[in-house]
Amino acid sequence: MEKWAGAFHLGHGPPILGAIRERAVAILDFTRMATSTLPVKVVEVRSAARAANLFDQYFSRLTSGPPARWNLTTAGGLLALIIIWAISVYVTWATWGSLTVDSGREMYVATVLSEGKMLYRDVWFLNGPAAPYLNSFLFRLFGVHLNVLYWAGALSALGSAIFLYLTGMRLSSWLAGFSAGAVLLLEAFHPTIFCFPLPYSYCAVYGCLTACLFLWLAVEVASSRGWGWMFGAGMAAAAALLLKLEFGAACYFTLGLLIVARGVQERSWRSIPRDVIAILPGVLICALVIRWMISIAGVNFILDENFMTWPSSYFMKVYGKYWLDRTGFSLSLRAFAEAAKETLIFLGCWQGLHLMLTWKGTERRSIRLRAVLFLATVAYLVIFVSAYDMLRAIFFPKDMVLYVAVAAMAALLYFWRQPKLQRASGLILLLIFSSLLAFRILLRMTPGEYAIYYNGPVVLSFLLLLRPLIPQSGSAQRFVFPAELLLCLGCLAVPALYTIKVVTQTAGWVPLTTERGTIVVKMSLAEQYRAGIRFMKEKNAKGEAVLSVPEDASLYFLSGTHCPTRILQFTPGSLVPGKMTEETIREIEEKPVRYLVWSNRLFPEYGVLRFGTDFDQTMGSYLTSHYRRTVALSPSYVKLGDWNAYIWERIPESESPPPASKAMIPIPSPNSTTLGQPAVR
């Protein structure tokens, strides 16, 4: 055995053992070679390299191309925007806003400021001071008239659209800029409070204009070292902050990022002090205005008894969560599950459309899988979704802001490691600013309501992000512009169809003509308001004060009278329990208020219905115990659901109970009050 073993070890011995040894060595050599070049690893490496290459190609195409120059085509695009604006203004003239809701506040506050009263101290207001003081200046310049507000809002819409167009041109796509501007114009003239000429808040209208101006300036700053562009961006950010907090916060965060990015690009921190000095004048203006606001009655007076959307305010503590959920900023699992479903539909459609243009260069197995996904998505849409919602799902998705936010983070991380950062900085700023500006509509991108003041930059970002998916090589190159045009037309179709739907609802409306302008409303509302204006004028001539509750501040404006209390509307969250409620009751007593015009305004958008019953119970108890209902404002017949009001007269002292003491008026806590959940204001 030892002999055989030694022979085997030395390679000698019987021939069969030598053959076995040779075969074993060959197998070991083959195994070593095979493991050193394993095909699986090759596939993995190639797949990773291919994915990285596709990612690089996408962002390279996203930032390629010079800025669009002015020529007949681009000048025609600008002219087309002006034509769309002019037609929209003409067709929908004076049908905007709402007499019974927030538009009345915007009319009245600017009027009393033009007469010399002070904002916050003499009249309650929920946002920054820039918009009401600007409108009061326009009233002093052109007269107190509705047409002044109409033109201020309409021109703001046109200006916003033009700045979006200029930004699109700067980022090499005049067509995307035109589409974003056209979307904004189609949304701007709806016969609701969500419009530009007579909105729920001119702070939102002017904020949108300022945001679009800031975006254009910031994109110019990204590719220029001029001091003037940075100064302009700083002043626009300051104006945005004095209009509405979320606009200013988005502008200043983007501005800070831009200043840091310029320092990184130049590999020198010397540019940062220079840029900070450029924006310093705007910061100082904001500081002076904030100091003036605090000097009125302190910080708590501004933040607790005026600013409804400040994080510590009564409104936000009681209604904040529902407000954010309802407008799209919901972080619940259910909301993200719904967003995931919408995203699958969106990706299923777009990958199928992309496959149609690139199928020749796609692997056969990949074609089968993608085709099945596309057909399944189309089948779902055809069976379960209407034609309009199908169009929305593909070209105007509800989660558009979320997609732009994800793209902003991806672009920032990618270009941070690439030498092309400087060339792409304008695009990154657009994506980041759009995400910050529209955070409150994160999962609720709509062609109407609150989204119209925030979605212009988002639409521009969305269209630019989809452009690289269109093939630009080979036989598909001739389809590039038609494909981009189809994409933009699909995006435009959604707000266009929505606008046609809401505008046609004004058929049969009639003009309500007053000394301060004309507004087109429902016939029954016009009759009721004529009676209300006449009543308030008559009582004002006799020196008798009239208080409109719970809202309808437009009655003061159209009748030329004044609200007898600092707070002019009693919407959920406006009147804070405790000190503010007591002061308002004291004002009513001291005036004294002889009459109430108490309307049937309900608040389902807040999750509550009746003033004095479902919210503001202390104020409701006071009014019902000191006033009694007498007659209807107008004897005209009113259909169920239409606006009407009753006259309430103060009970004479001989019949009224003794004056309510502080102890007799219970101040409900937020937990003990039946509180609703409002929409955003």
Secondary structure, DSSP 8 states (H G I E B T S, - for coil): -HHHHHHHHHT-S-HHHHHHHHHHHHHHHHHHHHHHT-HHHHHHHHHHHHHHHHHHHHHHHHH-S-----SHHHHHHHHHHHHHHHHHHHHTTT--S-SSSTHHHHHHHHHHHHTT--BTTTB--SS-SHHHHHHHHHHHHH-S-HHHHHHHHHHHHHHHHHHHHHHHHHTT-HHHHHHHHHHHHHHTT-SSSSSSSS-S-HHHHHHHHHHHHHHHHHHHHHT---HHHHHHHHHHHHHHHHH-HHHHHHHHHHHHHHHHHHHHHHT-TTHHHHHHHHHHHHHHHHHHHHHHHHHHH-HHHHHHHT-TTSTTSHHHHHHHHHHHHHHT---SHHHHHHHHHHHHHHHHHHHHHHHHHHGGGS-HHHHHHHHHHHHHHHHHHHHHS-HHHHHHHHHS-TTHHHHHHHHHHHHHHHHHTSTTHHHHHHHHHHHHHHHHHTGGGTT---SSGGGGGTHHHHHHHHHHHHGGGS--SGGGGGGHHHHHHHHHHHHHHHHHHHHHHHHGGGTT-EEEEETTEEEEE-HHHHHHHHHHHHHHHHHHHTT-EEEEESS-THHHHHHT---SSS-----TTTS-TTHHHHHHHHHHHHTTEEEEEEE----GGGT---BTTTB-HHHHHHHHHHEEEEEES--S---TTS--EEEEEE--TTTS-S---TTTS----TTTS--------
